[in-house]
Amino acid sequence: MQKFTSEDFKEKLESTLNFPALYMFKFIVEEEKQDEVKKLFPGHDVKSKASSKGKYVSITAQVMMPSSDSIIKIYLEASKIEGIIAL
């Protein structure tokens, strides 16, 4: 399997989007960590939906992003949250 890099992701973003662009972030975290994810998007509308048993929450944010680097920066910050799943 080929290793994924931020350079590969940047190239893909730049080939598919015209910046600034509206970008949808989706994450799944344990319920008690949802505020950490929401802090990644200050001033933006963030939607959350609890799982059927309430242990996990899916979080969706649509944000106008100025560049591919700004998208990658959010994913790098999100990766610091233990147990987070990016979709």
N, C-alpha and C positions, 0 to 999 in steps of 0.2 A: 504494500500500500504506500502511496506517495505521501510524504510529509506536507502538511498544510502550513503555509507561512502567511504572515500579514502582507507580504509583498504580492503573493498570489491573490489574496482577497482584495487588495487595493486595485490590482489590475482588473479584476472581475467587476468591481464596483464602478470603476471609471469607464469600462467598456459598455456597461448597461444603463448607467444613470448620467443625466446632465445636471451638474451642480450649479446652484443649490437645488436640492432634491428632497422631496418628502420621503422619509425612510421609516419603515415599521420595525421596531424592536419587539421581540417576544422572548420572555424568559419564564422559567418555572423555578420556584424556590419553595422551601419550607415556609409555612405561614409566618413564623416569627422573624423571617428575614426579608419580608416584603418591603419594609420601610427602607432598608439598605438599597434595594433596587430602585425604588421611587426617587431616592436622593440623586440618582444619576440623571434625572430629568427635571431639574428645578424649573418651576414656572410653566410646565407643560401638563396637559391632561393625560393622566395615566389610568388605564382601566385594569381592574383586577377581578379575577374570578376564582373562587375557591373550588378545590376538588370535591368530589362527592363525599369524602370522609373528612374534609376540612384540614388535612395535614399539609397539603400543598396549595400554592396559589399560582395561577398563570397571570403574568403581567404583560400588558401591551401598551406601547407608547408610539405614537406617530409624531415624528419630529422633523422639521425642516432642517436639513443638514447642509452646511456650506461646502463640505469637501469629503472625500473618502477618508482622509486622515482623521476628521472629527468622528466619523462612524467607528473607525478602528480604535480610537481613544476610548470611546464608551465601552466597547467590548473588552478592552484591556482592563479598564476599571471594574467592570462586571466580573471578570475572571477572578478577582480578588475575593469575591463573596463565596464562602464555602458552600459547596453543594449546588451551585447554580447550574441550570441547564439553559443554553441559548438555542432557540429554534430558528 
